[in-house]
Amino acid sequence: MVEIIGVRFNSSGKAYYFDPCGMKLSIGTMVVVETARGVEMGKVSIPNREVPDKDIKAPLKKLLRVANDADKQQAEENKIKEKEARVIAVDLIRRHGLDMKLIDVEYTFDRSKILFYFTADGRVDFRELVKSLAGVFRTRIELRQIGVRDEARQIGSIGICGRFLCCSTFLDDFRPVSIKMAKEQGLSLNPTKISGVCGRLMCCLQYEQAAYDDALKTMPHKGVAVETPEGRGTVADTNTLKQLVYVKMDGEEGHKYEIYKPGEFNIVGKEPTVSLDEVREKRAREAKEKEAENMIPYSVSAIAEEPEEPEKPQEPEEKKPARNRRRRGGKRNAAQPKEREQTEETNSAAAPKRNRRNRGGNKKKPAKGGYTNQ
């Protein structure tokens, strides 16, 4: 057993083992270590732990020191220089007319090398670009082509589940994912539904694959002939998670199926593993118990003996007075219009006629020079 600590150099990526040199470190501590590409500063993601010798790739690099304020200040300056180098590199790529997409720029901690990560559809001849970059930065230049999955990891995004991408948060390494996993899990084979933002199959397909592999060991394949307590039939469909098998009986028409569980039938052509008579008795017993649970808890005689509630006498409806339609919106009586007409005729005969022009009765309009008594 060897004592190690795990150090991660990016927010996403693999954790590498280093020799702690007797120091006890906790998660999140910034340390300076020596790597294959030079001195680097990273964050402890795995505290002190002992692992088997077979999990260690010799030689195991040692921890140099815990990062101090000067180291942290230098790391911040490197980030500023990385942004400046990215702008220059994009301009040089456009000048050389190269069909490549720059993804990220990274300075080593001691600024002895600059790494440029890019994606491209095929091989790219970037020899002239390297010469131009070396002439500008006066240091070692390394261009590294990465895949679309690494691009998604470094850029980061949100998946269709609404969470941040697994590869940019906690996945240490990419594991192979095949279309067979989607078929065995009963997922739609629509590429837009089973593909991630990178355009490849989603990494989460392999999370539950082990459980599906164990469940499928007891499930028959579709189209297999089976012998059931009700007769012979053919497996039409299966539900892996619920452990249910849908069997279409021979001689039956339509879409009528019998539902069984693994261990309640025998596969035709293989040695019988269960007794169909025992299965038949068990299913009949379960059906009776289910029927008893669904029965009404009291008998019909008890229902008949229950006294009936006497009917309440209906109160006579009161006649509502007719409403005045003019005031409250009620119905107008048939006698009202005639009385109104007679009243209007009487008042019109007694009242003096008004001058329509002046609208003020029989008064004459005064002259312009004042009032005149006439």
C-alpha positions in Angstrom: 0.0 0.0 0.0 1.2 3.5 -0.9 0.0 6.8 0.6 -1.1 9.3 -2.0 -3.0 12.5 -2.6 -5.1 13.3 -5.7 -4.5 16.7 -7.4 -6.7 18.1 -10.1 -5.3 21.0 -12.3 -8.6 22.1 -13.8 -12.1 22.4 -12.5 -12.9 19.4 -14.7 -10.5 16.6 -15.5 -8.7 13.7 -14.1 -7.1 13.6 -10.7 -3.5 12.6 -10.6 -1.7 10.8 -7.8 1.3 12.4 -6.0 3.4 11.6 -3.0 2.4 13.8 -0.1 5.9 13.5 1.5 4.5 13.0 4.9 2.2 16.1 4.8 -1.5 15.8 5.8 -3.6 17.8 3.3 -7.4 18.3 3.0 -9.6 18.8 0.0 -9.3 22.2 -1.6 -5.8 22.9 -0.6 -3.7 24.5 -3.3 -0.3 22.8 -3.9 2.7 23.0 -6.2 3.8 19.7 -7.7 6.2 18.5 -10.4 4.6 16.9 -13.4 5.8 15.5 -16.7 5.4 18.9 -18.4 7.0 21.0 -15.6 6.0 22.6 -12.3 2.2 23.0 -11.9 -0.1 24.3 -9.3 -3.3 22.4 -8.6 -6.0 21.7 -6.1 -6.2 18.7 -3.8 -9.3 16.6 -4.7 -8.4 13.4 -2.9 -7.0 13.7 0.7 -4.3 11.4 2.1 -5.2 7.8 1.3 -3.5 4.4 0.9 -4.0 2.6 -2.5 -2.6 -0.7 -3.8 0.7 -0.7 -5.6 -1.0 -1.9 -8.8 -3.0 1.4 -9.0 0.2 3.5 -9.1 2.0 4.4 -12.3 5.7 4.6 -11.4 7.4 6.8 -10.9 5.2 8.7 -8.4 5.9 12.4 -8.5 6.4 14.2 -5.2 4.7 17.2 -3.7 7.0 20.3 -3.8 5.1 22.7 -1.4 1.8 24.1 -0.3 1.0 27.1 -2.5 1.8 30.5 -0.8 0.6 34.0 -1.7 3.3 34.5 -4.3 2.3 31.3 -6.1 -1.4 32.3 -6.1 -0.5 35.7 -7.4 1.5 34.2 -10.2 -1.4 31.9 -11.1 -3.7 34.9 -11.4 -1.2 36.7 -13.7 -1.1 33.5 -15.9 -4.8 33.7 -16.4 -4.6 37.3 -17.6 -1.8 36.3 -20.0 -3.8 33.4 -21.3 -6.6 35.8 -22.3 -4.2 38.0 -24.2 -2.5 34.9 -25.9 -6.0 33.7 -27.0 -6.7 36.9 -28.9 -3.3 36.8 -30.6 -3.7 33.1 -31.6 -7.2 33.6 -33.1 -5.8 36.5 -35.2 -2.9 34.4 -36.4 -5.1 31.4 -37.3 -7.3 33.6 -39.4 -4.2 35.1 -41.2 -2.9 31.6 -42.0 -6.3 30.5 -43.3 -6.4 27.3 -41.2 -9.7 25.4 -40.7 -9.4 25.0 -37.0 -11.3 26.2 -33.9 -9.3 27.4 -30.9 -10.8 26.1 -27.7 -8.5 27.1 -24.8 -5.1 28.5 -24.0 -3.1 27.4 -21.0 0.2 28.6 -19.5 2.3 26.3 -17.4 2.9 27.5 -13.9 6.5 28.6 -14.5 5.5 30.1 -18.0 8.0 27.8 -19.7 5.3 26.6 -22.2 2.0 27.6 -23.7 -0.5 25.0 -24.7 -3.2 25.7 -27.4 -6.2 23.4 -27.5 -8.1 23.3 -30.8 -10.7 21.2 -32.7 -10.7 20.4 -36.4 -12.5 18.0 -38.7 -9.3 16.4 -39.9 -5.5 16.8 -39.8 -4.2 20.4 -39.9 -0.8 21.5 -41.0 0.0 24.1 -38.4 3.8 24.2 -38.7 3.8 27.8 -40.0 1.4 28.8 -37.2 3.7 27.4 -34.5 6.6 29.5 -36.0 4.4 32.6 -35.8 3.3 31.9 -32.3 6.9 31.2 -31.1 8.1 34.5 -32.7 5.4 36.4 -30.7 5.6 34.8 -27.3 9.3 33.8 -27.3 8.7 30.5 -25.5 7.8 26.9 -26.2 4.6 26.3 -28.1 2.5 23.2 -28.1 -0.7 22.8 -30.2 -2.9 19.9 -29.1 -6.0 18.7 -31.1 -8.9 17.5 -28.9 -12.3 15.9 -29.6 -15.8 17.2 -29.2 -16.2 15.6 -25.8 -13.1 17.3 -24.5 -14.4 20.6 -26.0 -17.7 20.2 -24.0 -15.7 19.4 -20.9 -13.5 22.5 -21.1 -16.2 24.9 -22.2 -19.0 23.6 -19.9 -22.7 23.8 -20.5 -26.1 22.5 -19.2 -27.6 19.2 -20.3 -31.1 18.3 -21.2 -31.6 17.2 -17.6 -31.2 20.8 -16.4 -27.9 20.2 -14.6 -24.3 21.0 -15.5 -22.5 18.5 -17.7 -21.2 15.5 -15.9 -17.9 15.7 -17.8 -17.3 19.2 -16.6 -18.2 18.6 -12.9 -17.3 15.1 -11.5 -16.3 12.7 -14.3 -12.6 11.8 -14.2 -12.5 10.1 -17.6 -14.7 9.2 -20.5 -16.1 5.7 -20.6 -17.3 4.0 -23.8 -21.0 4.4 -24.5 -22.7 2.3 -27.3 -26.1 2.4 -28.9 -26.7 -1.1 -27.5 -27.1 0.5 -24.1 -30.0 2.6 -25.3 -31.7 -0.4 -26.9 -31.4 -2.5 -23.7 -32.8 0.4 -21.6 -35.8 0.8 -23.9 -35.0 4.4 -24.9 -36.0 6.1 -28.1 -33.3 5.7 -30.8 -33.9 9.3 -31.9 -30.4 10.9 -32.0 -31.6 14.2 -30.6 -32.9 12.5 -27.4 -30.0 10.3 -26.6 -27.1 12.6 -27.6 -25.5 15.2 -25.4 -24.4 18.8 -26.3 -21.2 17.4 -27.8 -23.2 15.4 -30.4 -22.1 12.0 -29.0 -24.2 9.6 -26.9 -24.8 10.8 -23.4 -22.4 9.6 -20.8 -25.3 8.9 -18.3 -26.4 5.9 -20.4 -23.7 3.8 -18.7 -24.8 4.8 -15.2 -27.6 2.2 -15.0 -26.2 -0.3 -17.5 -24.9 -2.6 -14.7 -28.4 -2.8 -13.2 -30.0 -3.5 -16.6 -27.4 -6.2 -17.3 -28.3 -8.0 -14.1 -32.1 -7.7 -14.8 -31.8 -8.9 -18.4 -30.2 -12.2 -17.3 -33.7 -13.4 -16.1 -35.7 -11.9 -19.0 -36.4 -13.9 -22.2 -35.9 -12.3 -25.6 -38.7 -11.1 -27.8 -40.2 -13.8 -30.1 -39.2 -16.7 -27.9 -41.8 -19.5 -27.6 -42.8 -20.2 -23.9 -45.0 -22.7 -22.1 -47.3 -21.0 -19.6 -50.0 -22.3 -17.2 -52.6 -21.1 -19.7 -50.9 -22.7 -22.7 -48.2 -22.0 -25.2 -47.4 -18.5 -26.5 -44.8 -16.2 -27.7 -43.0 -13.3 -25.9 -44.3 -10.1 -27.4 -42.7 -7.5 -25.1 -40.8 -7.2 -21.8 -40.5 -4.6 -19.1 -37.1 -4.9 -17.6 -37.5 -2.6 -14.6 -40.9 -4.0 -13.5 -39.7 -7.6 -14.4 -42.8 -8.3 -16.5 -43.2 -10.4 -19.6 -46.1 -9.9 -22.1 -47.0 -13.2 -23.8 -49.3 -13.5 -26.8 -51.1 -16.8 -26.5 -51.3 -19.1 -29.6 -54.7 -18.9 -31.4 -55.8 -15.6 -29.9 -56.4 -12.7 -32.2 -56.0 -9.0 -31.5 -53.7 -7.4 -29.0 -54.6 -9.4 -26.0 -51.6 -10.5 -23.9 -51.1 -12.4 -20.7 -48.6 -10.9 -18.1 -46.1 -13.1 -16.3 -43.1 -12.7 -14.2 -39.8 -14.5 -14.6 -40.1 -18.0 -13.1 -43.7 -18.4 -14.0 -43.1 -20.1 -17.4 -40.8 -22.4 -19.2 -39.0 -21.7 -22.5 -39.8 -24.2 -25.2 -36.8 -26.3 -26.3 -35.0 -26.0 -22.9 -35.3 -28.0 -19.8 -38.3 -27.0 -17.6 -37.3 -25.0 -14.6 -40.7 -24.5 -12.8 -43.8 -26.6 -12.2 -46.7 -25.0 -14.2 -49.3 -26.6 -11.9 -47.8 -24.8 -8.9 -47.7 -21.6 -10.8 -51.3 -22.0 -11.8 -52.4 -22.5 -8.2 -50.3 -19.6 -7.0 -51.8 -17.2 -9.6 -55.3 -18.4 -8.7 -54.7 -17.8 -5.0 -53.3 -14.3 -5.7 -56.3 -13.5 -7.9 -58.7 -14.5 -5.1 -56.8 -12.5 -2.5 -56.8 -9.5 -4.8 -60.6 -9.9 -5.4 -61.2 -10.1 -1.6 -59.3 -6.9 -1.1 -61.5 -5.1 -3.6 -64.8 -6.4 -2.1 -67.1 -4.0 -0.2 -66.5 -4.4 3.6 -70.2 -4.7 4.6 -72.9 -7.1 3.3 -76.0 -6.4 1.2 -78.3 -7.3 4.1 -76.7 -4.7 6.2 -77.3 -2.2 3.5 -81.0 -3.1 3.4 -81.5 -2.7 7.1 -80.1 0.8 7.2 -83.0 3.3 7.8 -83.8 5.6 5.0 -83.8 9.3 5.7 -87.3 10.8 5.5 -87.9 13.1 2.6 -88.1 16.7 3.6 -91.4 18.4 2.7 -91.0 20.9 -0.1 -91.8 24.4 0.9 -94.3 26.3 -1.4 -92.6 28.8 -3.6 -93.4 32.4 -2.8 -94.5 34.6 -5.6 -92.1 37.4 -6.0 -93.5 40.9 -6.7 -93.1 42.1 -10.2 -90.2 44.5 -10.5 -90.3 47.9 -12.1 -88.3 47.4 -15.3 -87.4 51.1 -15.3 -85.8 51.0 -11.9 -84.8 47.4 -11.0 -85.0 45.6 -14.3 -88.2 43.7 -13.5 -91.0 42.9 -15.9 -93.3 45.6 -17.0 -97.0 45.1 -16.3 -99.4 45.1 -19.2 -101.4 48.0 -17.6 -98.4 50.3 -17.1 -97.9 51.5 -20.7 -101.6 52.6 -21.1 -101.6 54.5 -17.8 -98.3 56.2 -18.8 -99.7 57.2 -22.2 -102.9 58.8 -20.6 -100.8 60.7 -18.0 -98.5 62.0 -20.7 -101.5 63.2 -22.8 -103.0 65.1 -19.8 -99.8 66.8 -18.9 -99.1 67.8 -22.5 -102.6 69.4 -22.8 -102.1 71.5 -19.6 -98.5 72.4 -20.0 -97.5 75.4 -22.3 -95.7 74.7 -25.5 -92.0 75.2 -25.4 -90.0 77.0 -28.0 -87.7 74.3 -29.5 -85.3 76.9 -30.7 -84.8 78.7 -27.3 -85.5 75.6 -25.1 -86.6 77.9 -22.4 -90.4 78.2 -22.7 -92.2 81.3 -24.2 -89.5 83.8 -23.2 -88.3 86.0 -26.0 -84.7 86.5 -26.7 -83.5 89.9 -25.3 -82.2 92.5 -27.7 -78.6 93.4 -28.1 -79.0 96.7 -26.4 -80.6 95.5 -23.2 -83.9 94.1 -21.9 -87.2 95.3 -23.3 -90.4 95.2 -21.4 -93.3 94.1 -23.7 
